[in-house]
């Protein structure tokens, strides 16, 4: 079946969601696609679409598509990087503009090839499972089981998205994972480290892995910031303190890869006024997801509530809101002990 302007659906990949993460991901995906492939891009932000087209001139075949519906009609692979549950439900399930409706229409118009759709954002588990259930039921009833949905959330933040070093946590229906996961990996490896693409289990498992990873990362961001702030207040050299921590039992990703103290490490958010990283609002959002997941499964927690409270206080101050989550160090450093 021919897709946009004569391109076959099997040689067409669609990417929906050109935000802070999605934009560089789509550029890296384009760079990795073979010359015969077409990349469709879709976003509500027309400025992002125009900029993408201009920046990729001569680097591959790129076309703009108007909706998930049109993307699913034209492409056998659709990748989405969406910001929240409501948007995911709309992009996938809207009866007029959604991906699922487009896949059904493509089938009615003669397409028989299998289609793969994957969401790479960090979305509430309930939403991922509900969307997956609807897609699976429709695939069985109307599409002869030719439509597969996977969740493949990422870790690595905007810096990893630009560098193409993201980690992907994939959830896929076990009955088809042996066939689908290699195909999923063939696309994701253009946007991340091939050794950092994990098949985590059934649909939804990827999201759970991601939420728990960010749960731990959020808490360690505050813990590391507290320790380093105590050291600075005590007159210790933060660079030397960091070196000692990273050679000892306190080492963590925050101290070694995204140190919260300005000037300790180069090319990290703290050394550029906490710009360009994982915003504290998003960090708090995913920590909240982890807290809710804990309640759902009956797991006792201690550190989530005080960390959420700390983030909430920092976000309420215009000096820290909208910044990388490691700005909690600056908040601590500039606050007085109560």
GUVO-589795 format. One record per residue (C-alpha): z, x, y; residue number from 1. Coordinates in steps of 0.02 Angstrom, whole numbers, plus 50000, padded with zeros to 5 digits. Example, Ala and Ser with C-alpha at 12.3 -4.5 7.8 and 13.67 -1.06 7.14 Angstrom:
<atom><w>50390</w><u>50615</u><v>49775</v><k>1</k></atom>
<atom><w>50357</w><u>50684</u><v>49947</v><k>2</k></atom>
This chain:
<atom><w>50000</w><u>50000</u><v>50000</v><k>1</k></atom>
<atom><w>49955</w><u>50066</u><v>50172</v><k>2</k></atom>
<atom><w>50088</w><u>50076</u><v>50305</v><k>3</k></atom>
<atom><w>50078</w><u>50115</u><v>50490</v><k>4</k></atom>
<atom><w>49901</w><u>50158</u><v>50546</v><k>5</k></atom>
<atom><w>49838</w><u>50190</u><v>50370</v><k>6</k></atom>
<atom><w>49979</w><u>50301</u><v>50306</v><k>7</k></atom>
<atom><w>50031</w><u>50257</u><v>50129</v><k>8</k></atom>
<atom><w>50209</w><u>50193</u><v>50109</v><k>9</k></atom>
<atom><w>50244</w><u>50328</u><v>49979</v><k>10</k></atom>
<atom><w>50200</w><u>50462</u><v>50107</v><k>11</k></atom>
<atom><w>50301</w><u>50381</u><v>50246</v><k>12</k></atom>
<atom><w>50485</w><u>50405</u><v>50286</v><k>13</k></atom>
<atom><w>50575</w><u>50302</u><v>50417</v><k>14</k></atom>
<atom><w>50729</w><u>50358</u><v>50514</v><k>15</k></atom>
<atom><w>50828</w><u>50228</u><v>50612</v><k>16</k></atom>
<atom><w>50961</w><u>50281</u><v>50736</v><k>17</k></atom>
<atom><w>50928</w><u>50425</u><v>50856</v><k>18</k></atom>
<atom><w>51102</w><u>50449</u><v>50924</v><k>19</k></atom>
<atom><w>51204</w><u>50608</u><v>50944</v><k>20</k></atom>
<atom><w>51196</w><u>50639</u><v>50757</v><k>21</k></atom>
<atom><w>51036</w><u>50549</u><v>50709</v><k>22</k></atom>
<atom><w>50923</w><u>50632</u><v>50837</v><k>23</k></atom>
<atom><w>50943</w><u>50812</u><v>50773</v><k>24</k></atom>
<atom><w>50949</w><u>50750</u><v>50593</v><k>25</k></atom>
<atom><w>50780</w><u>50666</u><v>50615</v><k>26</k></atom>
<atom><w>50708</w><u>50824</u><v>50694</v><k>27</k></atom>
<atom><w>50766</w><u>50929</u><v>50548</v><k>28</k></atom>
<atom><w>50699</w><u>50801</u><v>50426</v><k>29</k></atom>
<atom><w>50529</w><u>50808</u><v>50510</v><k>30</k></atom>
<atom><w>50530</w><u>50998</u><v>50502</v><k>31</k></atom>
<atom><w>50560</w><u>50991</u><v>50314</v><k>32</k></atom>
<atom><w>50432</w><u>50858</u><v>50269</v><k>33</k></atom>
<atom><w>50268</w><u>50913</u><v>50192</v><k>34</k></atom>
<atom><w>50115</w><u>50906</u><v>50307</v><k>35</k></atom>
<atom><w>50049</w><u>50747</u><v>50227</v><k>36</k></atom>
<atom><w>50205</w><u>50646</u><v>50268</v><k>37</k></atom>
<atom><w>50229</w><u>50529</u><v>50415</v><k>38</k></atom>
<atom><w>50397</w><u>50504</u><v>50499</v><k>39</k></atom>
<atom><w>50431</w><u>50336</u><v>50579</v><k>40</k></atom>
<atom><w>50571</w><u>50331</u><v>50707</v><k>41</k></atom>
<atom><w>50665</w><u>50180</u><v>50771</v><k>42</k></atom>
<atom><w>50802</w><u>50156</u><v>50899</v><k>43</k></atom>
<atom><w>50853</w><u>50033</u><v>51034</v><k>44</k></atom>
<atom><w>50852</w><u>50179</u><v>51158</v><k>45</k></atom>
<atom><w>50672</w><u>50198</u><v>51213</v><k>46</k></atom>
<atom><w>50715</w><u>50356</u><v>51309</v><k>47</k></atom>
<atom><w>50770</w><u>50440</u><v>51148</v><k>48</k></atom>
<atom><w>50609</w><u>50385</u><v>51063</v><k>49</k></atom>
<atom><w>50501</w><u>50453</u><v>51205</v><k>50</k></atom>
<atom><w>50596</w><u>50618</u><v>51208</v><k>51</k></atom>
<atom><w>50580</w><u>50637</u><v>51020</v><k>52</k></atom>
<atom><w>50392</w><u>50611</u><v>51027</v><k>53</k></atom>
<atom><w>50374</w><u>50739</u><v>51168</v><k>54</k></atom>
<atom><w>50484</w><u>50869</u><v>51084</v><k>55</k></atom>
<atom><w>50394</w><u>50858</u><v>50917</v><k>56</k></atom>
<atom><w>50214</w><u>50868</u><v>50976</v><k>57</k></atom>
<atom><w>50118</w><u>50976</u><v>50853</v><k>58</k></atom>
<atom><w>50263</w><u>50981</u><v>50730</v><k>59</k></atom>
<atom><w>50211</w><u>50839</u><v>50616</v><k>60</k></atom>
<atom><w>50154</w><u>50659</u><v>50615</v><k>61</k></atom>
<atom><w>50279</w><u>50549</u><v>50707</v><k>62</k></atom>
<atom><w>50260</w><u>50366</u><v>50749</v><k>63</k></atom>
<atom><w>50375</w><u>50236</u><v>50826</v><k>64</k></atom>
<atom><w>50417</w><u>50076</u><v>50733</v><k>65</k></atom>
<atom><w>50501</w><u>49925</u><v>50811</v><k>66</k></atom>
<atom><w>50630</w><u>49870</u><v>50682</v><k>67</k></atom>
<atom><w>50705</w><u>49892</u><v>50510</v><k>68</k></atom>
<atom><w>50589</w><u>49755</u><v>50451</v><k>69</k></atom>
<atom><w>50433</w><u>49851</u><v>50502</v><k>70</k></atom>
<atom><w>50507</w><u>50014</u><v>50439</v><k>71</k></atom>
<atom><w>50537</w><u>49943</u><v>50265</v><k>72</k></atom>
<atom><w>50362</w><u>49870</u><v>50258</v><k>73</k></atom>
<atom><w>50281</w><u>50035</u><v>50305</v><k>74</k></atom>
<atom><w>50391</w><u>50162</u><v>50215</v><k>75</k></atom>
<atom><w>50458</w><u>50182</u><v>50039</v><k>76</k></atom>
<atom><w>50606</w><u>50282</u><v>50105</v><k>77</k></atom>
<atom><w>50714</w><u>50222</u><v>50249</v><k>78</k></atom>
<atom><w>50860</w><u>50325</u><v>50314</v><k>79</k></atom>
<atom><w>50981</w><u>50252</u><v>50440</v><k>80</k></atom>
<atom><w>51115</w><u>50335</u><v>50547</v><k>81</k></atom>
<atom><w>51203</w><u>50190</u><v>50629</v><k>82</k></atom>
<atom><w>51360</w><u>50180</u><v>50736</v><k>83</k></atom>
<atom><w>51458</w><u>50034</u><v>50665</v><k>84</k></atom>
<atom><w>51476</w><u>49891</u><v>50544</v><k>85</k></atom>
<atom><w>51396</w><u>49755</u><v>50651</v><k>86</k></atom>
<atom><w>51242</w><u>49862</u><v>50681</v><k>87</k></atom>
<atom><w>51227</w><u>49904</u><v>50496</v><k>88</k></atom>
<atom><w>51234</w><u>49720</u><v>50449</v><k>89</k></atom>
<atom><w>51102</w><u>49678</u><v>50578</v><k>90</k></atom>
<atom><w>50983</w><u>49821</u><v>50538</v><k>91</k></atom>
<atom><w>50992</w><u>49790</u><v>50352</v><k>92</k></atom>
<atom><w>51017</w><u>49602</u><v>50333</v><k>93</k></atom>
<atom><w>50945</w><u>49512</u><v>50485</v><k>94</k></atom>
<atom><w>50821</w><u>49386</u><v>50411</v><k>95</k></atom>
<atom><w>50690</w><u>49419</u><v>50545</v><k>96</k></atom>
<atom><w>50710</w><u>49604</u><v>50588</v><k>97</k></atom>
<atom><w>50808</w><u>49679</u><v>50444</v><k>98</k></atom>
<atom><w>50764</w><u>49810</u><v>50315</v><k>99</k></atom>
<atom><w>50794</w><u>49693</u><v>50168</v><k>100</k></atom>
<atom><w>50678</w><u>49560</u><v>50237</v><k>101</k></atom>
<atom><w>50546</w><u>49694</u><v>50266</v><k>102</k></atom>
<atom><w>50558</w><u>49754</u><v>50086</v><k>103</k></atom>
<atom><w>50540</w><u>49575</u><v>50022</v><k>104</k></atom>
<atom><w>50387</w><u>49548</u><v>50133</v><k>105</k></atom>
<atom><w>50309</w><u>49710</u><v>50077</v><k>106</k></atom>
<atom><w>50328</w><u>49653</u><v>49897</v><k>107</k></atom>
<atom><w>50250</w><u>49484</u><v>49937</v><k>108</k></atom>
<atom><w>50103</w><u>49573</u><v>50019</v><k>109</k></atom>
<atom><w>50066</w><u>49675</u><v>49863</v><k>110</k></atom>
<atom><w>50181</w><u>49826</u><v>49864</v><k>111</k></atom>
<atom><w>50252</w><u>49869</u><v>49692</v><k>112</k></atom>
<atom><w>50319</w><u>50043</u><v>49726</v><k>113</k></atom>
<atom><w>50507</w><u>50073</u><v>49725</v><k>114</k></atom>
<atom><w>50596</w><u>50089</u><v>49891</v><k>115</k></atom>
<atom><w>50750</w><u>50191</u><v>49935</v><k>116</k></atom>
<atom><w>50863</w><u>50148</u><v>50082</v><k>117</k></atom>
<atom><w>51014</w><u>50250</u><v>50132</v><k>118</k></atom>
<atom><w>51146</w><u>50237</u><v>50268</v><k>119</k></atom>
<atom><w>51219</w><u>50402</u><v>50328</v><k>120</k></atom>
<atom><w>51343</w><u>50342</u><v>50458</v><k>121</k></atom>
<atom><w>51530</w><u>50324</u><v>50433</v><k>122</k></atom>
<atom><w>51550</w><u>50138</u><v>50409</v><k>123</k></atom>
<atom><w>51693</w><u>50028</u><v>50347</v><k>124</k></atom>
<atom><w>51697</w><u>50023</u><v>50158</v><k>125</k></atom>
<atom><w>51696</w><u>49832</u><v>50156</v><k>126</k></atom>
<atom><w>51533</w><u>49830</u><v>50254</v><k>127</k></atom>
<atom><w>51448</w><u>49958</u><v>50143</v><k>128</k></atom>
<atom><w>51497</w><u>49864</u><v>49986</v><k>129</k></atom>
<atom><w>51443</w><u>49695</u><v>50058</v><k>130</k></atom>
<atom><w>51273</w><u>49762</u><v>50113</v><k>131</k></atom>
<atom><w>51249</w><u>49849</u><v>49946</v><k>132</k></atom>
<atom><w>51292</w><u>49690</u><v>49851</v><k>133</k></atom>
<atom><w>51166</w><u>49586</u><v>49950</v><k>134</k></atom>
<atom><w>51030</w><u>49717</u><v>49928</v><k>135</k></atom>
<atom><w>51063</w><u>49735</u><v>49742</v><k>136</k></atom>
<atom><w>51060</w><u>49546</u><v>49714</v><k>137</k></atom>
<atom><w>50897</w><u>49529</u><v>49809</v><k>138</k></atom>
<atom><w>50822</w><u>49678</u><v>49719</v><k>139</k></atom>
<atom><w>50859</w><u>49594</u><v>49553</v><k>140</k></atom>
<atom><w>50804</w><u>49419</u><v>49602</v><k>141</k></atom>
<atom><w>50651</w><u>49454</u><v>49709</v><k>142</k></atom>
<atom><w>50599</w><u>49636</u><v>49693</v><k>143</k></atom>
<atom><w>50605</w><u>49674</u><v>49507</v><k>144</k></atom>
<atom><w>50745</w><u>49800</u><v>49538</v><k>145</k></atom>
<atom><w>50633</w><u>49911</u><v>49646</v><k>146</k></atom>
<atom><w>50749</w><u>49925</u><v>49797</v><k>147</k></atom>
<atom><w>50895</w><u>50046</u><v>49790</v><k>148</k></atom>
<atom><w>51032</w><u>50067</u><v>49920</v><k>149</k></atom>
<atom><w>51142</w><u>50221</u><v>49932</v><k>150</k></atom>
<atom><w>51278</w><u>50268</u><v>50054</v><k>151</k></atom>
<atom><w>51268</w><u>50451</u><v>50107</v><k>152</k></atom>
<atom><w>51389</w><u>50484</u><v>50251</v><k>153</k></atom>
<atom><w>51393</w><u>50657</u><v>50328</v><k>154</k></atom>
<atom><w>51520</w><u>50786</u><v>50379</v><k>155</k></atom>
<atom><w>51489</w><u>50928</u><v>50500</v><k>156</k></atom>
<atom><w>51479</w><u>50842</u><v>50668</v><k>157</k></atom>
<atom><w>51346</w><u>50865</u><v>50803</v><k>158</k></atom>
<atom><w>51346</w><u>51054</u><v>50781</v><k>159</k></atom>
<atom><w>51307</w><u>51035</u><v>50596</v><k>160</k></atom>
<atom><w>51175</w><u>50904</u><v>50633</v><k>161</k></atom>
<atom><w>51085</w><u>51022</u><v>50751</v><k>162</k></atom>
<atom><w>51102</w><u>51172</u><v>50634</v><k>163</k></atom>
<atom><w>51049</w><u>51073</u><v>50481</v><k>164</k></atom>
<atom><w>51209</w><u>51119</u><v>50388</v><k>165</k></atom>
<atom><w>51283</w><u>50946</u><v>50358</v><k>166</k></atom>
<atom><w>51377</w><u>50898</u><v>50202</v><k>167</k></atom>
<atom><w>51323</w><u>50733</u><v>50122</v><k>168</k></atom>
<atom><w>51432</w><u>50623</u><v>50011</v><k>169</k></atom>
<atom><w>51321</w><u>50507</u><v>49911</v><k>170</k></atom>
<atom><w>51364</w><u>50345</u><v>49823</v><k>171</k></atom>
<atom><w>51234</w><u>50271</u><v>49705</v><k>172</k></atom>
<atom><w>51231</w><u>50140</u><v>49568</v><k>173</k></atom>
<atom><w>51267</w><u>50240</u><v>49409</v><k>174</k></atom>
<atom><w>51130</w><u>50155</u><v>49308</v><k>175</k></atom>
<atom><w>50995</w><u>50233</u><v>49418</v><k>176</k></atom>
<atom><w>51082</w><u>50386</u><v>49489</v><k>177</k></atom>
<atom><w>50998</w><u>50509</u><v>49371</v><k>178</k></atom>
<atom><w>50829</w><u>50456</u><v>49440</v><k>179</k></atom>
<atom><w>50878</w><u>50417</u><v>49620</v><k>180</k></atom>
<atom><w>50996</w><u>50560</u><v>49665</v><k>181</k></atom>
<atom><w>50864</w><u>50698</u><v>49649</v><k>182</k></atom>
<atom><w>50752</w><u>50598</u><v>49767</v><k>183</k></atom>
<atom><w>50897</w><u>50572</u><v>49888</v><k>184</k></atom>
<atom><w>50936</w><u>50757</u><v>49883</v><k>185</k></atom>
<atom><w>50754</w><u>50803</u><v>49916</v><k>186</k></atom>
<atom><w>50768</w><u>50720</u><v>50087</v><k>187</k></atom>
<atom><w>50948</w><u>50761</u><v>50131</v><k>188</k></atom>
<atom><w>50924</w><u>50947</u><v>50098</v><k>189</k></atom>
<atom><w>50815</w><u>50956</u><v>50254</v><k>190</k></atom>
<atom><w>50964</w><u>50900</u><v>50358</v><k>191</k></atom>
<atom><w>51104</w><u>50990</u><v>50268</v><k>192</k></atom>
<atom><w>51154</w><u>51124</u><v>50146</v><k>193</k></atom>
<atom><w>51076</w><u>51091</u><v>49975</v><k>194</k></atom>
<atom><w>51239</w><u>51148</u><v>49894</v><k>195</k></atom>
<atom><w>51335</w><u>51026</u><v>50003</v><k>196</k></atom>
<atom><w>51254</w><u>50865</u><v>49939</v><k>197</k></atom>
<atom><w>51374</w><u>50781</u><v>49820</v><k>198</k></atom>
<atom><w>51351</w><u>50631</u><v>49705</v><k>199</k></atom>
<atom><w>51523</w><u>50553</u><v>49724</v><k>200</k></atom>
<atom><w>51506</w><u>50400</u><v>49613</v><k>201</k></atom>
<atom><w>51453</w><u>50219</u><v>49631</v><k>202</k></atom>
<atom><w>51395</w><u>50144</u><v>49795</v><k>203</k></atom>
<atom><w>51540</w><u>50153</u><v>49917</v><k>204</k></atom>
<atom><w>51612</w><u>50310</u><v>49841</v><k>205</k></atom>
<atom><w>51521</w><u>50419</u><v>49966</v><k>206</k></atom>
<atom><w>51600</w><u>50321</u><v>50108</v><k>207</k></atom>
<atom><w>51773</w><u>50334</u><v>50030</v><k>208</k></atom>
<atom><w>51753</w><u>50523</u><v>50011</v><k>209</k></atom>
<atom><w>51697</w><u>50536</u><v>50192</v><k>210</k></atom>
<atom><w>51840</w><u>50431</u><v>50257</v><k>211</k></atom>
<atom><w>51969</w><u>50535</u><v>50163</v><k>212</k></atom>
<atom><w>51891</w><u>50698</u><v>50221</v><k>213</k></atom>
<atom><w>51902</w><u>50640</u><v>50402</v><k>214</k></atom>
<atom><w>52077</w><u>50572</u><v>50374</v><k>215</k></atom>
<atom><w>52134</w><u>50747</u><v>50327</v><k>216</k></atom>
<atom><w>52031</w><u>50829</u><v>50464</v><k>217</k></atom>
<atom><w>52106</w><u>50718</u><v>50598</v><k>218</k></atom>
<atom><w>52284</w><u>50754</u><v>50543</v><k>219</k></atom>
<atom><w>52253</w><u>50941</u><v>50530</v><k>220</k></atom>
<atom><w>52174</w><u>50939</u><v>50704</v><k>221</k></atom>
<atom><w>52339</w><u>50879</u><v>50774</v><k>222</k></atom>
<atom><w>52445</w><u>50991</u><v>50662</v><k>223</k></atom>
<atom><w>52345</w><u>51148</u><v>50704</v><k>224</k></atom>
<atom><w>52348</w><u>51105</u><v>50889</v><k>225</k></atom>
<atom><w>52537</w><u>51083</u><v>50883</v><k>226</k></atom>
<atom><w>52563</w><u>51252</u><v>50798</v><k>227</k></atom>
<atom><w>52447</w><u>51344</u><v>50917</v><k>228</k></atom>
<atom><w>52522</w><u>51260</u><v>51069</v><k>229</k></atom>
<atom><w>52697</w><u>51312</u><v>51013</v><k>230</k></atom>
<atom><w>52633</w><u>51490</u><v>50997</v><k>231</k></atom>
<atom><w>52552</w><u>51490</u><v>51169</v><k>232</k></atom>
<atom><w>52709</w><u>51416</u><v>51248</v><k>233</k></atom>
<atom><w>52807</w><u>51555</u><v>51162</v><k>234</k></atom>
<atom><w>52696</w><u>51687</u><v>51241</v><k>235</k></atom>
<atom><w>52601</w><u>51734</u><v>51083</v><k>236</k></atom>
<atom><w>52420</w><u>51791</u><v>51085</v><k>237</k></atom>
<atom><w>52322</w><u>51638</u><v>51021</v><k>238</k></atom>
<atom><w>52179</w><u>51744</u><v>50953</v><k>239</k></atom>
<atom><w>52297</w><u>51854</u><v>50852</v><k>240</k></atom>
<atom><w>52398</w><u>51702</u><v>50798</v><k>241</k></atom>
<atom><w>52236</w><u>51621</u><v>50738</v><k>242</k></atom>
<atom><w>52188</w><u>51779</u><v>50641</v><k>243</k></atom>
<atom><w>52358</w><u>51781</u><v>50555</v><k>244</k></atom>
<atom><w>52349</w><u>51595</u><v>50513</v><k>245</k></atom>
<atom><w>52173</w><u>51614</u><v>50444</v><k>246</k></atom>
<atom><w>52230</w><u>51756</u><v>50331</v><k>247</k></atom>
<atom><w>52380</w><u>51655</u><v>50273</v><k>248</k></atom>
<atom><w>52432</w><u>51487</u><v>50204</v><k>249</k></atom>
<atom><w>52406</w><u>51391</u><v>50366</v><k>250</k></atom>
<atom><w>52218</w><u>51419</u><v>50368</v><k>251</k></atom>
<atom><w>52113</w><u>51261</u><v>50385</v><k>252</k></atom>
<atom><w>51942</w><u>51211</u><v>50450</v><k>253</k></atom>
<atom><w>52011</w><u>51178</u><v>50624</v><k>254</k></atom>
<atom><w>52086</w><u>51352</u><v>50643</v><k>255</k></atom>
<atom><w>51940</w><u>51443</u><v>50565</v><k>256</k></atom>
<atom><w>51786</w><u>51344</u><v>50619</v><k>257</k></atom>
<atom><w>51831</w><u>51241</u><v>50773</v><k>258</k></atom>
<atom><w>51984</w><u>51318</u><v>50851</v><k>259</k></atom>
<atom><w>52062</w><u>51204</u><v>50981</v><k>260</k></atom>
<atom><w>52120</w><u>51342</u><v>51099</v><k>261</k></atom>
<atom><w>51988</w><u>51383</u><v>51232</v><k>262</k></atom>
<atom><w>51921</w><u>51560</u><v>51219</v><k>263</k></atom>
<atom><w>51980</w><u>51597</u><v>51043</v><k>264</k></atom>
<atom><w>51810</w><u>51562</u><v>50964</v><k>265</k></atom>
<atom><w>51636</w><u>51559</u><v>51038</v><k>266</k></atom>
<atom><w>51513</w><u>51414</u><v>51024</v><k>267</k></atom>
<atom><w>51646</w><u>51284</u><v>50983</v><k>268</k></atom>
<atom><w>51690</w><u>51130</u><v>51088</v><k>269</k></atom>
<atom><w>51855</w><u>51201</u><v>51154</v><k>270</k></atom>
<atom><w>51760</w><u>51343</u><v>51237</v><k>271</k></atom>
<atom><w>51644</w><u>51224</u><v>51329</v><k>272</k></atom>
<atom><w>51771</w><u>51101</u><v>51400</v><k>273</k></atom>
<atom><w>51781</w><u>51009</u><v>51233</v><k>274</k></atom>
<atom><w>51604</w><u>50944</u><v>51251</v><k>275</k></atom>
<atom><w>51477</w><u>50921</u><v>51112</v><k>276</k></atom>
<atom><w>51590</w><u>50895</u><v>50962</v><k>277</k></atom>
<atom><w>51664</w><u>50751</u><v>50864</v><k>278</k></atom>
<atom><w>51732</w><u>50634</u><v>50997</v><k>279</k></atom>
<atom><w>51916</w><u>50593</u><v>50987</v><k>280</k></atom>
<atom><w>51874</w><u>50407</u><v>50987</v><k>281</k></atom>
<atom><w>51768</w><u>50427</u><v>50830</v><k>282</k></atom>
<atom><w>51899</w><u>50537</u><v>50749</v><k>283</k></atom>
<atom><w>52032</w><u>50405</u><v>50780</v><k>284</k></atom>
<atom><w>51915</w><u>50269</u><v>50716</v><k>285</k></atom>
<atom><w>51888</w><u>50355</u><v>50548</v><k>286</k></atom>
<atom><w>52073</w><u>50398</u><v>50534</v><k>287</k></atom>
<atom><w>52105</w><u>50213</u><v>50555</v><k>288</k></atom>
<atom><w>51982</w><u>50177</u><v>50415</v><k>289</k></atom>
<atom><w>52079</w><u>50295</u><v>50303</v><k>290</k></atom>
<atom><w>52241</w><u>50210</u><v>50350</v><k>291</k></atom>
<atom><w>52169</w><u>50040</u><v>50307</v><k>292</k></atom>
<atom><w>52100</w><u>50107</u><v>50143</v><k>293</k></atom>
<atom><w>52274</w><u>50169</u><v>50099</v><k>294</k></atom>
<atom><w>52346</w><u>49996</u><v>50130</v><k>295</k></atom>
<atom><w>52209</w><u>49917</u><v>50026</v><k>296</k></atom>
<atom><w>52246</w><u>50025</u><v>49874</v><k>297</k></atom>
<atom><w>52434</w><u>50027</u><v>49899</v><k>298</k></atom>
<atom><w>52449</w><u>50213</u><v>49940</v><k>299</k></atom>
<atom><w>52603</w><u>50265</u><v>50040</v><k>300</k></atom>
<atom><w>52565</w><u>50366</u><v>50196</v><k>301</k></atom>
<atom><w>52672</w><u>50455</u><v>50325</v><k>302</k></atom>
<atom><w>52562</w><u>50553</u><v>50444</v><k>303</k></atom>
<atom><w>52427</w><u>50426</u><v>50491</v><k>304</k></atom>
<atom><w>52528</w><u>50320</u><v>50612</v><k>305</k></atom>
<atom><w>52600</w><u>50462</u><v>50718</v><k>306</k></atom>
<atom><w>52429</w><u>50546</u><v>50725</v><k>307</k></atom>
<atom><w>52347</w><u>50383</u><v>50780</v><k>308</k></atom>
<atom><w>52482</w><u>50364</u><v>50912</v><k>309</k></atom>
<atom><w>52450</w><u>50540</u><v>50977</v><k>310</k></atom>
<atom><w>52263</w><u>50511</u><v>50984</v><k>311</k></atom>
<atom><w>52292</w><u>50345</u><v>51071</v><k>312</k></atom>
<atom><w>52396</w><u>50426</u><v>51206</v><k>313</k></atom>
<atom><w>52266</w><u>50563</u><v>51233</v><k>314</k></atom>
<atom><w>52121</w><u>50439</u><v>51238</v><k>315</k></atom>
<atom><w>52212</w><u>50335</u><v>51369</v><k>316</k></atom>
<atom><w>52205</w><u>50483</u><v>51490</v><k>317</k></atom>
<atom><w>52038</w><u>50506</u><v>51577</v><k>318</k></atom>
<atom><w>52060</w><u>50695</u><v>51566</v><k>319</k></atom>
<atom><w>52041</w><u>50689</u><v>51377</v><k>320</k></atom>
<atom><w>51944</w><u>50532</u><v>51331</v><k>321</k></atom>
<atom><w>51767</w><u>50558</u><v>51270</v><k>322</k></atom>
<atom><w>51801</w><u>50739</u><v>51225</v><k>323</k></atom>
<atom><w>51798</w><u>50826</u><v>51057</v><k>324</k></atom>
<atom><w>51950</w><u>50779</u><v>50952</v><k>325</k></atom>
<atom><w>52021</w><u>50954</u><v>50967</v><k>326</k></atom>
<atom><w>52060</w><u>50908</u><v>51147</v><k>327</k></atom>
<atom><w>52228</w><u>50854</u><v>51077</v><k>328</k></atom>
<atom><w>52276</w><u>51036</u><v>51100</v><k>329</k></atom>
<atom><w>52244</w><u>51023</u><v>51287</v><k>330</k></atom>
<atom><w>52339</w><u>50858</u><v>51291</v><k>331</k></atom>
<atom><w>52488</w><u>50939</u><v>51205</v><k>332</k></atom>
<atom><w>52480</w><u>51095</u><v>51313</v><k>333</k></atom>
<atom><w>52477</w><u>50995</u><v>51474</v><k>334</k></atom>
<atom><w>52612</w><u>50872</u><v>51422</v><k>335</k></atom>
<atom><w>52799</w><u>50889</u><v>51441</v><k>336</k></atom>
<atom><w>52915</w><u>50874</u><v>51292</v><k>337</k></atom>
<atom><w>53006</w><u>50706</u><v>51298</v><k>338</k></atom>
